[in-house]
Amino acid sequence: MTEIDPATRTELEAAVFRRLVNHLQTRTDVQNIDLMNLAGFCRNCLSNWMKDAADEKGLAMTKDESRERVYGMPYEEWKRLHQAEASADQQAAFAKAQAEPH
């Protein structure tokens, strides 16, 4: 593998993150519970990780601000426009995944 300097690595990782967030903003048909059931993380996780990173750097960022950066709009608006009620099957899969050791 080609050696990459730390600054370039950070730039590449940031570009990948921005692309992932953009992808999730455009794929509003993909529900958070589906992401959790398949991958073990969702948009809320990404926003929490962003807030954690801001906290580690001593930067002021609220949970609402980090969610808006990930969702591309206020969280309550995204939920109103795009979030569907989780089906019984989705809820059962989520409960099973949470019960399994990680």
PLY file of the C-alpha trace (Angstrom):
ply
format ascii 1.0
element vertex 102
property float x
property float y
property float z
element edge 101
property int vertex1
property int vertex2
end_header
0.00 0.00 0.00
1.17 3.50 -0.79
2.33 5.48 2.22
0.04 8.47 2.86
1.03 11.38 5.05
-1.26 12.10 8.02
-2.73 15.32 6.59
-3.66 13.65 3.31
-5.09 10.68 5.18
-7.28 13.03 7.20
-8.43 14.77 4.01
-9.31 11.44 2.40
-11.17 10.22 5.46
-13.09 13.51 5.67
-14.04 13.23 1.98
-15.30 9.67 2.54
-17.32 10.78 5.56
-18.87 13.67 3.61
-19.75 11.29 0.79
-21.34 8.81 3.23
-23.39 11.57 4.88
-24.50 12.89 1.48
-25.46 9.38 0.42
-27.55 8.89 3.56
-29.18 12.30 3.07
-30.28 11.32 -0.43
-31.36 7.79 0.53
-34.23 8.86 2.76
-35.96 5.58 1.87
-33.43 3.74 4.03
-34.69 3.81 7.58
-32.39 4.09 10.59
-33.69 0.81 11.99
-32.68 -0.92 8.74
-29.18 0.54 9.04
-28.98 -0.60 12.66
-30.19 -4.09 11.81
-27.77 -4.49 8.90
-24.72 -2.50 9.95
-25.03 -1.80 13.65
-25.05 1.99 13.21
-27.35 4.64 11.80
-27.58 8.36 11.14
-28.04 9.02 14.87
-24.85 7.11 15.61
-22.95 9.24 13.08
-24.30 12.42 14.62
-23.38 11.20 18.12
-19.87 10.36 16.93
-19.57 13.85 15.43
-20.63 15.42 18.72
-18.19 13.19 20.60
-15.38 14.33 18.29
-16.35 17.98 18.79
-16.43 17.47 22.56
-12.95 15.89 22.46
-11.67 19.00 20.65
-13.41 21.34 23.09
-15.76 22.63 20.38
-19.28 23.65 21.31
-21.77 21.49 19.41
-25.20 20.49 20.56
-26.86 17.17 19.79
-29.33 19.03 17.57
-26.49 20.69 15.66
-24.68 17.41 15.04
-27.91 15.76 13.91
-28.64 18.62 11.50
-25.16 18.20 9.98
-25.82 14.49 9.39
-29.47 14.67 8.38
-29.11 17.84 6.29
-32.08 19.39 8.11
-33.42 19.56 11.65
-33.95 16.05 13.01
-37.63 16.59 13.82
-38.24 17.72 10.22
-36.43 14.67 8.83
-38.49 12.37 11.05
-41.74 14.07 9.94
-40.83 13.83 6.26
-39.04 10.49 6.05
-39.30 8.26 9.11
-41.77 5.40 8.86
-43.13 3.39 11.76
-40.91 0.36 12.36
-42.58 -2.91 11.48
-42.85 -5.79 13.93
-40.20 -7.66 11.91
-37.81 -4.69 12.04
-38.33 -4.31 15.78
-37.78 -8.04 16.36
-34.56 -7.98 14.31
-33.38 -4.95 16.27
-34.13 -6.61 19.61
-32.30 -9.77 18.52
-29.25 -7.81 17.33
-29.11 -5.87 20.60
-29.22 -9.09 22.61
-26.29 -10.68 20.73
-22.79 -10.13 22.12
-20.71 -7.70 20.11
0 1
1 2
2 3
3 4
4 5
5 6
6 7
7 8
8 9
9 10
10 11
11 12
12 13
13 14
14 15
15 16
16 17
17 18
18 19
19 20
20 21
21 22
22 23
23 24
24 25
25 26
26 27
27 28
28 29
29 30
30 31
31 32
32 33
33 34
34 35
35 36
36 37
37 38
38 39
39 40
40 41
41 42
42 43
43 44
44 45
45 46
46 47
47 48
48 49
49 50
50 51
51 52
52 53
53 54
54 55
55 56
56 57
57 58
58 59
59 60
60 61
61 62
62 63
63 64
64 65
65 66
66 67
67 68
68 69
69 70
70 71
71 72
72 73
73 74
74 75
75 76
76 77
77 78
78 79
79 80
80 81
81 82
82 83
83 84
84 85
85 86
86 87
87 88
88 89
89 90
90 91
91 92
92 93
93 94
94 95
95 96
96 97
97 98
98 99
99 100
100 101
